Amino acid sequence: MRYLPLLFDLRGKPCLLVGGGEVALRKAKFLLKAGAALSVVAPDICPDLEALLQRFDAAVLRQAFEAELVAKQQLVVAATNDKAVNELVANRCRELGVLVNTVDAPDHCDVIFPAIVDRDPVLVAVSSSATAPVLARKIRADIESSTPANIGALAAFIDQRRALVRRELDESAVRLFWESVVESEVAERVMAGHLDSAEQLFEEKLRAACEQGQCGEVYLIGAGPGDPDLLTFKALRLLQRADVVLYDRLVSDAIIAMARRDADLVYVGKARSDHSVPQPQINQMLLDYASQGKKVARLKGGDPFVFGRGGEEIAGLSAAKIPFQVVPGITAANGCACYAGIPLTHRDYAHSVRFITGHLKAEANEHDWKQLVDPAQTLVIYMGLLGLENICKQLVAHGAAPELPVALIERGTTASQQIHIGTLASIADIIANRDVHAPTLLIVGNVVQLHDSLRWC
Ligand SMILES: C[S@@+](CC[C@H](N)C(=O)[O-])C[C@H]1O[C@@H](n2cnc3c(N)ncnc32)[C@H](O)[C@@H]1O
């Protein structure tokens, strides 16, 4: 079961806690902090819970649970150490349609208590949907250590100025303005407690935003070869700022899912034979969206400047004086080589590495093949699958040893990665009988021998 993280306002709402021990104490703290009008029912109540309930003036019923206590409650928590009683409580709640949380019984829960990072008024709730509370607690500890202690002050500062900003700026500029505030010195000063100087800076910023109007921007982002964990922090930050995301076929779903929920997602394709949106049209779309004042993330597989036509995409922006940033990504050569355990250079095998494209016209001889043949060099060939046979033939014809090792890496760095090993003489025959899926990358050179001993995934 997957729980949706909804936040309820329990202030003043009748809530019943069944149980009087340590677990009930933890739940009571949570409910009282949320401002619930709490009643506790249990024959015995531990001293700490007793003291807490007294402090908050909560109602106490020293008795066994009775079914009629559930009626009219907003939320009931079954926290006794008797499973049968907890189940009885849960069943009764479900009969009456009252929300229930039952300790250690996810099947009897409509509501769960997430692990919380509390920076009032900012709350971060972490839940494993009742599958692994230990994991949720670890994640919470990580968030706890990376969330500024005073971030609540920043939330309050923003809250007090929201109406003003809405009055002063166009609707479309408001969100961008606040995004720039939370990443600025204003935020730092608020969190450091220097409210006067923060206020001064804030006013300057707001004046500048009013004068400037809204300005669009394009982020040309390298999304890496597939594994979403290979995205850079900067890529993630800019992606989450974008109003529109234009993405290629090679960008994984998991990465696209990291965009803002309200961002427009536009698929522009670009498989070798499927240019669902032609390049000039993509360039124009970037211009159009940015001219409308939007923040546009252009997500490209790998690195935008490696066989990615990234240069062409920003040329128009540069000419139109539209601001842009380029975020490097891990190119397929680096990603695939690392995940295949094939170092691209190695003191004993290769002193240099070259990246080339295999996307040649059928009979073309576009490469200077002779130059590419060097036993102490690694050759990485992008888009080489279709021309594989010809590439291998050309290399051998220009002096490469037919037994030079070759790796063909399929869907590198993803969960479906496959590696096919052969030589210049054999690789085409080896894969002829295999079901090979794009994208694929070829690594040619003596370093491929290391795959046997260095493979790790
Ligand atoms: C148009 S190029 C784009 C390269 C990209 N800009 C980069 O830096 O990786 C597409 C080619 O990159 C290679 N490629 C990209 N991702 C790959 C992956 N996960 N596994 C294997 N090859 C990949 C394939 O050769 C594919 O045909």
The ligand as an SDF file (V2000), in Angstrom:
LIG
                    3D

 27 29  0  0  0  0  0  0  0  0999 V2000
   23.2410   11.6110  -30.3370 C   0  0  0  0  0  0  0  0  0  0  0  0
   24.4200   10.7900  -29.3620 S   0  0  0  0  0  0  0  0  0  0  0  0
   24.3190   11.7260  -27.9110 C   0  0  0  0  0  0  0  0  0  0  0  0
   25.4830   11.5430  -27.0260 C   0  0  0  0  0  0  0  0  0  0  0  0
   25.3300   12.2800  -25.7180 C   0  0  0  0  0  0  0  0  0  0  0  0
   25.3000   13.6840  -25.9240 N   0  0  0  0  0  0  0  0  0  0  0  0
   26.4270   11.9170  -24.7430 C   0  0  0  0  0  0  0  0  0  0  0  0
   27.2350   12.7770  -24.3630 O   0  0  0  0  0  0  0  0  0  0  0  0
   26.4630   10.7470  -24.3350 O   0  0  0  0  0  0  0  0  0  0  0  0
   23.6170    9.3070  -28.9580 C   0  0  0  0  0  0  0  0  0  0  0  0
   24.5610    8.1700  -28.8170 C   0  0  0  0  0  0  0  0  0  0  0  0
   25.2020    8.1890  -27.5590 O   0  0  0  0  0  0  0  0  0  0  0  0
   25.4660    6.8620  -27.1460 C   0  0  0  0  0  0  0  0  0  0  0  0
   24.7680    6.6280  -25.8690 N   0  0  0  0  0  0  0  0  0  0  0  0
   24.0730    7.5150  -25.1620 C   0  0  0  0  0  0  0  0  0  0  0  0
   23.6260    6.9720  -24.0260 N   0  0  0  0  0  0  0  0  0  0  0  0
   24.0590    5.6970  -24.0130 C   0  0  0  0  0  0  0  0  0  0  0  0
   23.9200    4.6250  -23.1190 C   0  0  0  0  0  0  0  0  0  0  0  0
   23.2500    4.7410  -21.9790 N   0  0  0  0  0  0  0  0  0  0  0  0
   24.4970    3.4460  -23.4270 N   0  0  0  0  0  0  0  0  0  0  0  0
   25.1930    3.3090  -24.5780 C   0  0  0  0  0  0  0  0  0  0  0  0
   25.3500    4.2920  -25.4580 N   0  0  0  0  0  0  0  0  0  0  0  0
   24.8000    5.4810  -25.2000 C   0  0  0  0  0  0  0  0  0  0  0  0
   24.9280    5.9580  -28.2280 C   0  0  0  0  0  0  0  0  0  0  0  0
   25.9870    5.6760  -29.0940 O   0  0  0  0  0  0  0  0  0  0  0  0
   23.8940    6.8310  -28.8670 C   0  0  0  0  0  0  0  0  0  0  0  0
   23.6260    6.4060  -30.1860 O   0  0  0  0  0  0  0  0  0  0  0  0
  1  2  1  0
  2  3  1  0
  2 10  1  0
  3  4  1  0
  4  5  1  0
  5  6  1  0
  5  7  1  0
  7  8  2  0
  7  9  1  0
 10 11  1  0
 11 12  1  0
 11 26  1  0
 12 13  1  0
 13 14  1  0
 13 24  1  0
 14 15  1  0
 14 23  1  0
 15 16  2  0
 16 17  1  0
 17 18  1  0
 17 23  2  0
 18 19  1  0
 18 20  2  0
 20 21  1  0
 21 22  2  0
 22 23  1  0
 24 25  1  0
 24 26  1  0
 26 27  1  0
M  CHG  2   2   1   9  -1
M  END
$$$$
